[in-house]
Amino acid sequence: MGQTGMAEAAVRYLRSVRTAAPEPVEPLPRPELRCVGADERAPLDAREFRRVLGNFATGVAVITAPPATGGGSPAGFACQSFTSLSLDPPLVAFMVGRTSTTWPRIAGAGLFCVNVLAAGQDELCRAFAVSGADKFAGVAYDAAPVSGAPRLTGALAWIDCAIHAVHTGGDHLIVVGRVNALGAEDADGGAEGPLLFHRGRFARLAPP
């Protein structure tokens, strides 16, 4: 099955789970990453790719999803690759590795909440970057108003979404969400500003 076929299959699945009881979802197979022929130039060195792209500073978010129907724990992972996408209709997007063990749980829910982290929440980000741990242990949150996904206490902003589309992008999936509700901390309420990631380390904005 080609990449287009896999993306279409993912979208069909997401549509079906809204009307049927969710079933376990297996992560999509890792694609062949080599994109040039043996007789062509060698692919870019992965370390150099990361080094150069690391010069682009990003915000940091935690993507959360509600527990599966019938119980269980919520799902979540730390994400740098979040972006706004469209104003009309209101769409956002994030990228997730195709081997992620958290993604099938988010896909099964069909819903998610983006939590934009504040400066000083770097330890919270590290907790959600760990695979296999109880990421919500000791974490304060309430339920986002539409999805019911965890809305993390202290986050600068939250965006409550339903999965709108899924596209393949190399070794990642591009997940598009339709925004159903959102909110942000009052800029005059003493918020610290955003948590940033640059050149492999956390950073924050300098005071004006």
C-alpha positions in Angstrom: 0.0 0.0 0.0 1.5 3.4 -1.0 1.6 6.4 1.3 -1.5 7.9 -0.3 -3.4 4.6 0.3 -2.2 4.5 4.0 -3.4 8.1 4.5 -6.8 7.3 3.0 -7.1 4.2 5.2 -6.3 6.3 8.3 -9.0 8.8 7.5 -11.6 6.1 6.8 -10.8 4.5 10.2 -11.1 7.8 12.0 -14.5 8.4 10.4 -15.7 4.9 11.3 -14.8 5.1 15.0 -17.2 8.0 15.5 -20.2 5.7 14.9 -18.7 2.3 16.0 -17.1 1.0 19.2 -13.4 1.7 19.0 -11.1 -1.2 18.3 -7.4 -1.5 19.0 -5.3 0.4 16.5 -1.9 -0.8 15.4 0.8 1.9 14.5 1.2 2.3 10.8 4.3 0.4 9.5 7.5 2.5 9.3 8.0 3.5 5.7 11.2 3.0 3.6 13.0 6.2 4.4 15.5 6.1 1.5 14.2 8.5 -1.2 17.0 8.3 -3.8 18.2 5.5 -6.0 21.4 3.6 -5.3 23.0 5.3 -8.3 22.1 8.8 -7.1 23.6 11.0 -4.5 23.6 9.8 -0.9 20.7 11.0 1.4 21.4 13.9 3.7 23.2 13.0 6.9 20.6 12.8 9.6 22.8 14.4 12.2 23.5 17.4 10.0 19.8 17.6 9.1 18.9 17.9 12.8 21.7 20.3 13.5 20.7 22.8 10.8 16.9 22.5 11.4 17.6 23.0 15.1 18.3 26.6 14.4 14.5 27.1 13.9 13.1 27.9 17.3 9.7 26.4 18.1 7.2 26.6 20.8 6.5 23.4 22.8 3.1 21.8 23.3 1.6 18.6 24.9 -1.0 16.9 22.8 -3.6 15.0 25.0 -6.5 12.8 24.3 -9.3 11.5 26.5 -9.4 7.9 27.8 -10.8 5.3 25.4 -14.5 4.3 25.7 -14.9 1.9 28.6 -12.2 3.4 30.8 -8.4 3.5 30.9 -6.0 6.4 31.2 -5.7 9.5 29.0 -3.0 9.7 26.4 -0.4 12.5 25.7 2.9 13.3 24.2 5.3 16.3 24.0 5.2 18.0 20.6 7.3 20.7 18.9 5.7 20.3 15.5 2.4 22.1 16.1 1.1 24.9 13.9 -1.9 26.8 13.0 -3.2 25.9 9.5 -6.4 27.6 8.5 -8.7 30.4 9.7 -11.8 29.4 7.7 -12.5 26.7 8.7 -10.4 26.9 11.9 -7.7 24.2 11.5 -4.5 23.3 13.3 -1.9 20.6 12.6 0.8 18.6 14.4 3.2 15.9 13.3 3.7 12.6 15.1 6.1 9.7 14.4 4.6 6.8 12.6 6.1 4.5 15.2 4.6 6.4 18.1 2.8 4.2 20.6 0.6 7.1 21.8 -0.7 8.0 18.4 -3.0 5.0 18.0 -4.7 6.0 21.3 -5.3 9.6 20.0 -6.5 8.2 16.7 -8.9 5.9 18.4 -10.3 8.8 20.4 -10.7 11.0 17.3 -10.2 14.0 19.6 -7.3 15.9 21.1 -6.4 19.0 23.0 -3.2 21.0 22.3 -1.7 22.5 25.5 0.8 25.3 24.8 3.4 25.1 27.5 4.6 28.1 29.5 8.2 28.9 30.4 9.0 27.0 33.5 7.1 23.9 32.4 10.1 22.2 30.9 9.9 19.3 33.5 6.3 18.7 32.5 7.5 18.6 28.8 10.2 16.0 29.7 7.6 13.9 31.5 5.5 13.7 28.4 8.5 13.0 26.2 9.1 9.7 28.0 7.7 6.5 26.4 5.9 3.9 28.5 5.7 5.9 31.7 2.5 7.1 33.5 2.8 10.6 32.1 -0.2 12.0 34.0 1.1 10.9 37.5 1.0 14.0 39.7 -0.1 16.3 36.8 -2.9 18.7 37.5 -5.5 19.0 34.7 -9.2 19.4 34.0 -11.3 18.3 31.0 -11.4 20.4 27.8 -15.0 21.4 27.2 -15.7 19.6 24.0 -13.3 16.6 23.7 -12.9 15.9 27.4 -9.1 15.6 26.7 -6.8 16.7 29.6 -6.3 20.5 29.7 -3.1 20.9 31.7 -3.0 23.4 34.5 -0.6 26.3 33.9 -0.5 26.0 30.1 -0.5 29.3 28.3 -3.2 28.2 25.9 -5.4 25.3 25.0 -7.0 24.3 21.7 -9.8 21.6 21.8 -10.0 19.7 18.5 -11.5 16.8 16.5 -9.3 15.0 14.0 -10.1 16.3 10.6 -7.6 14.5 8.3 -4.4 12.5 8.5 -1.7 12.6 5.8 1.6 10.7 5.5 4.9 12.7 5.5 7.9 10.4 5.4 8.5 8.8 8.8 5.8 11.0 10.3 2.0 11.6 10.1 0.5 15.0 9.6 -2.6 15.3 11.7 -5.0 18.0 10.9 -7.5 19.0 13.6 -10.7 21.1 13.4 -10.9 23.5 16.4 -14.0 23.3 18.5 -13.0 25.5 21.4 -9.9 27.3 22.6 -8.7 29.7 25.3 -5.5 31.4 26.6 -4.2 32.9 29.8 -4.6 36.7 30.2 -1.4 38.3 29.0 -1.7 40.7 31.9 -2.2 38.0 34.5 1.5 37.4 35.2 2.1 34.6 32.7 5.8 33.7 32.2 5.6 33.6 28.4 6.1 30.5 26.2 8.5 27.6 26.6 10.8 27.5 23.6 13.1 24.8 22.1 16.2 25.8 20.2 19.3 23.9 19.2 18.4 20.9 21.3 17.6 22.8 24.5 14.8 24.6 26.2 14.8 28.4 26.1 12.5 31.3 27.0 11.9 34.8 25.7 14.0 37.6 27.4 12.0 40.3 29.1 11.3 43.3 26.9 
